[in-house]
Amino acid sequence: MFEQYENIVNQYNIQVRNFYKGRSAILVDTDGGLKLLKEVQLHEDKLTFLYELQEVLKAAGFHVDTMLQTKEGALFVCEEGKKYVLKDWTEGREIFFNDKVEVLFAVKNLANMHAASQKLPRRNMYDAFDKTETLIDVLCRHNKELIRMRNSIKRMGRWSEFELLYLECFDDYYNQAKCAIASICTLYERAMEKYSHKKVVVHGQYNHHNLIFDDKNQLHMVNFEYACYHLPIMDLYSMIRKTLEKNDWDVKFGLEAIDTYIKLFPLSQCELELMLYLLMYPEKFWKISNYYYNLNKAWKPKQTLVKLKKLVAQEERKQNFTEHFGEYIKGLKQ
């Protein structure tokens, strides 16, 4: 079953004991512990970028899933036209976003990671790893997809409970999206100007799937494939939004997490305001819309209705948080 992978791992300085099927990858039991063999579709320069980034982070004391080099010093192996990397595997569990201690620890880790990433040597070939699609491009695309979803539902002859609720709340969420983008445009340009010279690498997917606690309660960051030069606020926003959704938009919890970050990695007024409007943007509504639209038309799970009902039920709590966050930002300015 695993014969096809033996030729790949034989190109590394490891002794293989066994193979196991993992999620979209192969676990390899070696004399140096468990490794993960994974097919990637990344440019060779991007792999070098990720390797050097992870070496910088390791030197600064972070735990990351570093790629191994082959006997020839390469970061990948080509087999039958496919590119594979072998990297350290972290045994443990995902972070609990409803655990305040773990969340605040992960926020501190994020702030320190952003600071440490500035030590990565700047090379011309890495210019390609600036974020190519702008935040404005992404949000405008999301808005178009929302309209497409609404129009698709309107064309249906019969509406389910989900579709009735979706149409009922659509205008409110779409107006939120338009208003948020109007403010995000200016703030985003100003923030990008600041980081045009102060290069910071973001993880790109700093979420529960990629934050692993081992049996010694050490935090590991994994899966850096989306890492690039971008605004550090994007990592923070992503994590804070997920934390707030899991904790019913708890004001005290959310503000403490943000405050914890900026004490270690200060953010400008502009960046905090940008984060505020990003939180105001109905990202979760778009995700539910996108997921539902791309489902097999004959199979619509009840879970989408449950998620939409929860989103609507949390709306007042979300608005309460954004109001308090706005006041928090004003307080920092004084």
Phi, psi and omega in degrees: 000324185252012183303324183296338183267347183296319180297328180290306185290338178293347179273003178248156179278065180221157173253118184271132178258321183195165175240147176223145178282126177246188179278106180062023180197177180240128175274134182239117177275118184233174176293345178254020180098184181286137176235162179242121176261123189221135173283137179229157176236056182244147177294151180303321179295324179293322177296321176296317177303312181294320180296313181294323176299313182293327176294320176297316181292320177298318180296334180271002175099007180275154176259116183224160181271075185297142174285144176270150174266147177286177177300334180267002179086011179274157180264356180210165177233133176264130180218117180054043176079003180248151183252129182236145172238153176241126182221165180299141178254132180258117175274132180165205182228157178290153177300147174265112182287351175262006177259110185300317182298315181293319180296313181295325176296318180293326178293317176299318179300319180295314180300315180292326178295317178298319179295315182293328183296340180289348178275354178295126179303131181277119180240147182303323183293344180277353178303332181292347184257014162293153180296117186280317177272120184288160177302321180297317177303315182297312183292322177295322177296319178299319180297320178296323179292327176297315178298318179299319179295314180299315181296323179297318179293319181298331181282348181288148180284321180235145182247136176280177178298321178299312185293324176295315179293321180300312180294326181295321184259358186303309185302319180298314182289323180291323176295322175300318181297314181296317181294320181295316181298322180303321179277327182296323184308305183294315182296322181296316180298318179294318180293320180296326178297320179299319185266010176291336178247330179265088187282124177236137178265130176259153179292318178097332176214059182279079183226183187299328180294334186248012176239107189242129174263128179273185184289349175261009180065028175268140183270129178245136173259128182232168175058074181269015186304332182264008180297141180195171173283121180197187180285127179300334180300336182292320175295314182296314179303314182301316181288317181296318180299315180295319179298315181294320178298323180283343185239030174054038177054049178294115185298310184298315180297311182297314182292326178294322179295316179296316181297322178299318181294309188288344174289334180261326179225089185303141178241148180283166175304317180301315182294320179293321177294323177299317179296322178302311182288332174294321177291330178286334179294135184282065183300318181295322178297318177297318181298317178297318179299311183296318179297314182294318182297324185269004177286157170301125186301336182271356183225103180241098184296149180295340183300328179294323177293318179300316180295320180292319178298319179295319179299313180296320181294331182273355189302316181295321178294322179296314180297324177296319179295313183297327176296315179293323178294321177299318178293323178300316180295317178299322180295326178291330183287331184285000000 
